[in-house]
Amino acid sequence: MAKLRHVAIMVPDPEKTAKFFMDTFGMEQVGTTESPLSTGVFLSDGTINLAVLNFKDDRSAGVPGGKDSICINHIGFWVDDLKEIDAQITGNGGALMLGLPDDPDDRKELFYEVKYKNPDGIIIDVSAHGWVGAKL
């Protein structure tokens, strides 16, 4: 069974927003990212990973309004098998956005995920390795 363990939000200043969530809700910073896609801070409440991101280009952001939008960008599900979930997502009307479900299984340290859009255009990450600070 898939479990919701990841939410990503898009903001102009990830560090400022992360500080708000840490100070207000007691979340802990569990990592940072400076990738080709985004700059960001990863927070956790011990179960859920919250990615606070500033995307570098409109394609990576993948939402109407592009990289300058302020919104919840996507939700992530920790799954057992990427190929199996690919069949389920596409079979239910979803479409691949970024990444390939058959990419090499050597990206655990990157919290590698495959991105899809559901029929409404909501972005969904799936990962077989989870996210820093999230637990099964």
C-alpha positions as CSV (number, residue, x, y, z in Angstrom):
1,M,0.0,0.0,0.0
2,A,1.3,3.4,-0.9
3,K,1.7,6.0,1.9
4,L,1.8,9.8,1.6
5,R,5.2,10.8,2.9
6,H,6.2,13.9,0.9
7,V,4.7,17.3,0.0
8,A,6.6,20.0,-1.9
9,I,5.8,23.7,-1.9
10,M,7.1,26.4,-4.2
11,V,8.3,29.7,-2.7
12,P,10.7,32.5,-3.6
13,D,12.9,32.1,-0.4
14,P,13.1,28.5,0.8
15,E,15.3,29.3,3.8
16,K,12.8,31.9,5.1
17,T,9.8,29.6,4.6
18,A,11.7,26.7,6.2
19,K,12.4,28.8,9.2
20,F,8.7,29.6,9.5
21,F,7.8,25.9,9.6
22,M,10.6,25.1,12.0
23,D,9.8,27.9,14.4
24,T,6.0,27.6,14.1
25,F,5.5,23.8,13.9
26,G,8.7,22.4,15.3
27,M,9.7,20.8,12.1
28,E,13.4,19.8,11.8
29,Q,15.7,20.6,8.9
30,V,16.9,17.3,7.5
31,G,18.6,18.4,4.3
32,T,19.1,20.9,1.6
33,T,19.3,20.7,-2.2
34,E,21.1,22.7,-4.9
35,S,20.2,20.7,-8.0
36,P,19.8,21.6,-11.7
37,L,16.0,21.7,-11.0
38,S,15.8,23.7,-7.7
39,T,17.2,25.1,-4.6
40,G,15.6,24.1,-1.4
41,V,15.4,22.9,2.2
42,F,14.0,19.6,3.3
43,L,12.0,19.5,6.6
44,S,10.5,16.6,8.5
45,D,8.1,16.1,11.4
46,G,9.5,12.6,11.8
47,T,7.0,11.0,9.4
48,I,6.4,13.4,6.5
49,N,9.0,15.1,4.4
50,L,8.2,18.7,3.4
51,A,10.3,20.0,0.5
52,V,10.5,23.8,0.4
53,L,11.7,24.6,-3.1
54,N,12.5,27.4,-5.5
55,F,12.5,26.0,-9.0
56,K,15.1,27.3,-11.5
57,D,12.9,27.1,-14.7
58,D,9.3,26.8,-15.7
59,R,9.7,23.3,-17.1
60,S,11.0,22.0,-13.8
61,A,8.2,23.7,-11.9
62,G,5.6,22.2,-14.1
63,V,2.7,24.3,-12.9
64,P,0.7,27.1,-14.6
65,G,2.4,30.3,-13.8
66,G,5.9,28.6,-13.9
67,K,8.8,28.9,-11.6
68,D,7.5,32.1,-9.9
69,S,4.3,30.5,-8.6
70,I,3.8,30.2,-4.9
71,C,1.8,27.0,-4.3
72,I,1.9,23.4,-3.3
73,N,3.8,21.9,-6.2
74,H,3.4,18.2,-5.8
75,I,2.7,15.3,-3.5
76,G,4.9,12.2,-3.2
77,F,4.1,8.5,-2.5
78,W,6.6,6.0,-1.3
79,V,6.0,2.8,-3.3
80,D,7.3,-0.7,-3.5
81,D,7.8,-0.9,-7.2
82,L,8.2,1.9,-9.8
83,K,7.2,-0.2,-12.8
84,E,4.1,-1.5,-11.1
85,I,3.0,2.0,-10.0
86,D,3.8,3.3,-13.5
87,A,1.3,0.9,-14.9
88,Q,-1.3,1.9,-12.3
89,I,-0.8,5.7,-12.8
90,T,-0.9,5.5,-16.6
91,G,-3.8,3.0,-16.5
92,N,-5.8,5.4,-14.5
93,G,-5.3,8.3,-16.8
94,G,-2.0,9.8,-15.4
95,A,0.9,10.7,-17.6
96,L,4.7,10.6,-17.2
97,M,6.2,14.1,-16.7
98,L,9.9,13.7,-15.8
99,G,12.2,10.7,-15.2
100,L,11.7,7.2,-16.3
101,P,10.4,4.3,-14.2
102,D,13.1,2.1,-15.6
103,D,16.0,4.5,-14.8
104,P,19.0,2.9,-13.0
105,D,18.4,2.0,-9.3
106,D,21.5,3.8,-8.2
107,R,20.0,7.1,-7.2
108,K,19.1,6.5,-3.5
109,E,21.3,9.3,-2.4
110,L,19.4,11.7,-4.6
111,F,16.0,10.7,-3.3
112,Y,15.3,10.0,-7.0
113,E,11.7,10.1,-8.0
114,V,9.6,9.8,-11.1
115,K,7.1,12.6,-11.7
116,Y,3.7,12.1,-13.2
117,K,0.6,14.3,-13.7
118,N,-2.8,13.0,-12.7
119,P,-5.7,13.6,-15.0
120,D,-6.3,17.0,-13.3
121,G,-2.7,18.1,-13.8
122,I,-1.7,17.6,-10.2
123,I,2.0,16.5,-10.0
124,I,2.7,13.3,-8.2
125,D,6.2,12.0,-7.3
126,V,6.7,8.3,-6.8
127,S,9.9,7.0,-5.2
128,A,11.0,3.5,-4.2
129,H,13.6,5.0,-1.8
130,G,11.6,7.7,0.0
131,W,12.8,11.1,1.0
132,V,15.2,12.3,3.7
133,G,13.4,12.4,7.1
134,A,10.3,10.4,5.9
135,K,9.6,6.9,7.2
136,L,7.6,4.0,5.9
